[in-house]
């Protein structure tokens, strides 16, 4: 599983403070630690940064590239900042992102082509994010992919993101996103890559409940062969769940359950009660989490806590 480390994000107060102070050592240390913990790429999320983005993002690229030798994901809506950063990237960057909205789709892919970058395409247009998997796939097939073909951009360098949304308030989107990833692999030859912002699924959920939601959803997304996720490599239990699935490690009861969940999703089936030892609290928690993520049981904090 290709992990884009999410930890350099302007929403973090520590990142915001380090950026204001131009604390290069902070960003070097974060990047090094993320790679040491399994990140294959480092996301640099500076937000819109409308005024100084063209200065900030290239500075961050230089700093991080001096510390780690992995690709960078350039995460901002400021296209001038993206161009300035692409010019100094040592390896193929990922531009995050374009939507199917006319203005973004007109400009962003051209920048990606100019600099030989990959580009994340979001399955949303002017009308927002469709709920259904089919509608999200349609955005990719009718808007994103045709635009890449039109400008002779390699579809293999397009990363389609069907948009992971929080189970708290957008629960019905969660299973649809999984099915969108499944279908996207059959939209073109070669197919576009697929990506999801994993931690989004547990946004607005109490901190104690977030890790299990993230790792169960991760296993389900692996079942539909998602290519990459933007995630927290410091989450040891998440990284362990990924390892269990990748190595088919059946040495623990919960590991065997993760593999059963993975296999069930891959076969377009649902996890069954007989797959789970309900007397094992850890397995019971996984079962409840799956029911919520499949929109079978209405999400409440209390349901996942008990």
C-alpha positions in Angstrom: 0.0 0.0 0.0 1.4 3.4 -1.1 1.1 5.8 1.9 1.1 9.5 1.5 2.0 10.9 4.9 -0.6 13.4 6.0 1.2 15.0 9.0 2.5 18.3 7.4 -0.9 19.9 7.3 -1.7 23.6 7.8 -4.7 22.7 10.0 -2.2 21.6 12.7 -1.3 24.4 15.1 2.3 23.1 15.3 2.6 23.1 11.5 1.1 26.6 11.3 3.5 27.9 14.0 6.5 26.3 12.3 5.5 27.7 9.0 5.1 31.2 10.5 8.6 30.9 12.0 10.2 29.2 9.0 11.3 26.5 11.2 13.1 24.2 8.7 14.2 21.7 11.3 10.6 21.1 12.3 9.6 20.1 8.7 12.8 18.1 8.2 12.1 16.1 11.4 8.5 15.5 10.5 9.3 14.3 7.0 12.1 12.0 8.2 9.9 10.5 10.9 7.0 9.9 8.5 9.3 8.1 6.0 10.8 6.0 8.9 7.3 5.0 9.9 6.4 3.9 6.4 5.3 6.9 4.3 6.2 6.5 0.6 5.4 10.1 -0.2 5.0 13.3 2.0 2.0 15.6 1.6 2.7 19.3 1.9 -0.6 20.9 2.7 -0.4 24.6 3.0 -4.1 25.5 2.4 -5.1 28.2 -0.1 -2.2 30.6 0.8 -3.4 33.0 -1.8 -0.8 35.7 -1.1 2.4 34.0 -0.3 1.9 30.4 -1.6 4.3 30.9 -4.4 7.0 31.5 -1.8 6.0 29.2 0.9 5.5 25.9 -1.0 8.9 26.0 -2.9 10.6 26.8 0.4 8.9 23.7 2.0 9.9 21.6 -0.9 13.5 22.6 -0.7 13.6 21.9 3.1 11.9 18.5 2.9 13.9 17.4 -0.1 17.0 18.1 1.8 15.9 15.6 4.4 14.2 12.8 2.6 14.3 11.2 -0.9 10.7 10.4 -1.6 8.1 12.1 -3.9 6.1 15.0 -2.6 2.4 15.6 -2.8 1.8 19.4 -3.4 -1.5 20.1 -1.6 -2.9 23.6 -2.2 -5.5 25.3 -4.4 -2.9 28.0 -5.3 -1.8 27.0 -8.8 1.0 29.5 -8.9 2.4 27.9 -5.8 2.1 24.5 -7.4 4.0 25.6 -10.5 6.8 27.2 -8.4 7.1 24.0 -6.4 7.0 21.6 -9.4 10.0 23.5 -10.9 12.3 22.3 -8.1 10.9 18.9 -7.3 13.6 16.2 -7.7 11.2 13.3 -8.3 7.8 13.1 -9.9 5.4 15.1 -7.7 1.7 14.6 -7.1 -0.5 17.6 -7.6 -3.4 17.6 -5.1 -5.8 18.3 -6.7 -8.2 19.1 -9.5 -12.0 18.7 -9.4 -14.3 18.3 -12.3 -15.3 22.0 -12.1 -14.6 23.7 -15.4 -12.0 26.2 -14.3 -9.9 23.7 -12.3 -10.2 21.0 -14.9 -9.1 23.5 -17.6 -5.9 24.6 -15.8 -4.6 22.0 -13.3 -4.0 19.1 -15.8 -2.1 21.4 -18.1 0.3 22.2 -15.2 0.7 18.6 -14.4 1.5 17.8 -18.0 4.0 20.6 -18.2 6.0 19.3 -15.3 5.4 15.6 -15.7 3.5 15.4 -12.5 0.8 13.0 -11.4 -2.5 14.7 -10.5 -5.3 13.7 -8.1 -8.7 14.2 -9.7 -11.7 14.6 -7.3 -15.0 13.1 -8.4 -16.9 16.3 -7.7 -18.1 19.1 -9.9 -20.2 22.3 -9.4 -23.0 20.2 -7.9 -20.8 18.9 -5.1 -20.0 15.3 -4.3 -22.5 12.7 -5.5 -23.6 10.1 -3.0 -23.8 7.1 -5.3 -20.8 5.1 -6.5 -22.0 5.1 -10.1 -22.4 8.9 -10.1 -18.8 9.4 -8.8 -17.5 7.0 -11.4 -19.4 8.9 -14.1 -17.6 12.1 -13.1 -14.3 10.3 -13.7 -15.4 8.8 -17.0 -17.2 11.8 -18.4 -15.1 14.6 -17.1 -11.7 13.7 -15.6 -10.5 11.0 -18.0 -11.7 12.7 -21.2 -9.9 15.9 -20.2 -6.6 13.9 -19.7 -7.1 12.2 -23.1 -7.9 15.6 -24.7 -4.5 17.1 -23.6 -2.6 13.8 -24.2 -1.9 13.3 -20.5 -1.1 9.7 -19.4 -4.3 8.3 -17.7 -1.9 6.1 -15.7 -0.7 9.3 -14.0 -4.2 10.3 -13.1 -5.2 9.5 -9.5 -8.9 9.4 -9.1 -10.1 10.2 -5.6 -13.8 9.4 -5.0 -13.7 11.3 -1.8 -13.8 9.7 1.6 -16.3 11.5 3.8 -17.0 11.3 7.5 -19.2 8.6 9.0 -20.5 11.3 11.3 -23.0 13.2 9.2 -22.2 11.6 5.8 -22.6 7.9 6.7 -24.4 7.0 3.5 -21.3 8.1 1.5 -18.9 5.5 3.1 -20.0 2.3 1.4 -20.5 4.1 -1.9 -16.9 5.4 -1.8 -15.7 1.8 -1.5 -17.7 0.6 -4.4 -16.6 3.6 -6.5 -13.0 2.6 -5.9 -13.8 -1.0 -7.0 -15.4 0.2 -10.3 -12.8 2.8 -11.1 -10.3 0.0 -11.9 -12.4 -0.8 -15.0 -12.9 2.6 -16.4 -9.9 2.8 -18.8 -7.0 0.8 -20.0 -4.6 1.3 -18.4 -6.9 2.4 -15.5 -6.3 5.5 -13.4 -4.8 5.1 -10.0 -7.2 5.4 -7.0 -6.7 7.4 -3.8 -8.5 8.3 -0.6 -8.0 10.6 2.3 -8.4 7.9 4.9 -8.6 10.0 8.0 -11.6 11.9 6.6 -13.8 8.9 7.5 -13.4 9.7 11.2 -13.5 13.5 11.1 -15.8 14.9 13.8 -15.7 11.6 15.7 -14.4 11.5 19.3 -10.6 11.0 19.3 -10.8 7.6 21.1 -13.0 6.2 18.3 -11.1 7.5 15.3 -8.2 4.9 15.0 -10.5 1.9 14.8 -12.7 3.5 12.2 -9.6 4.4 10.2 -8.1 1.0 10.2 -11.3 -0.9 9.5 -12.1 1.4 6.6 -8.5 0.9 5.4 -8.9 -2.9 5.3 -12.2 -2.5 3.4 -10.6 -0.1 0.9 -7.7 -2.6 0.4 -10.4 -5.2 -0.4 -11.3 -3.1 -3.5 -7.6 -2.6 -4.3 -7.2 1.1 -3.6 -3.8 2.1 -4.9 -2.8 4.7 -2.3 -4.1 6.6 0.7 -3.3 9.9 2.4 -2.9 8.7 6.0 -1.0 9.0 9.3 2.0 6.7 9.2 2.5 7.4 13.0 -0.6 5.3 13.7 1.1 2.0 14.5 -2.1 0.0 14.7 -3.2 1.2 11.2 0.2 0.3 9.8 0.0 -3.1 11.5 -3.5 -3.7 9.9 -2.0 -2.9 6.5 0.9 -5.3 7.1 -1.4 -8.1 8.2 -3.4 -7.9 5.0 -0.4 -7.5 2.8 1.4 -10.4 4.4 -1.7 -12.6 5.0 -0.7 -12.9 8.6 -3.1 -15.2 10.4 -1.2 -15.4 13.6 -3.8 -13.5 15.7 -7.6 -13.7 16.0 -8.1 -10.1 15.0 -5.6 -10.5 12.2 -7.7 -13.4 10.9 -10.8 -11.2 11.1 -9.2 -8.5 9.1 -8.3 -11.0 6.5 -11.8 -12.3 6.4 -13.1 -8.8 6.1 -10.7 -8.1 3.3 -11.6 -11.3 1.5 -15.4 -10.6 1.9 -15.1 -7.1 0.5 -12.9 -8.4 -2.4 -15.6 -11.0 -3.2 -18.4 -8.3 -3.1 -19.7 -9.9 0.1 -20.4 -8.7 3.6 -18.8 -9.8 6.8 -21.1 -12.3 8.5 -21.7 -12.8 12.3 -20.3 -16.3 12.1 -17.0 -14.8 10.9 -16.7 -13.0 14.3 -16.0 -14.2 17.8 -18.4 -11.9 19.6 -16.9 -12.9 23.0 -13.7 -11.2 22.0 -14.2 -7.5 22.6 -11.7 -6.5 19.9 -13.4 -8.6 17.3 -16.8 -7.3 18.4 -15.6 -3.7 18.0 -14.5 -4.5 14.5 -17.9 -6.0 13.7 -19.8 -2.9 15.0 -17.4 -0.6 13.1 -18.1 -2.5 9.8 -21.8 -2.3 10.3 -21.5 1.5 10.7 -19.2 1.9 7.7 -21.6 -0.2 5.5 -24.5 2.1 6.7 -26.3 -0.9 8.3 -26.5 0.7 11.7 -26.9 4.4 12.3 -23.6 5.9 13.6 -23.6 7.1 17.2 -20.7 7.5 19.5 -22.5 5.4 22.1 -22.9 2.4 19.7 -19.2 2.2 19.0 -18.3 2.7 22.7 -20.4 -0.2 24.0 
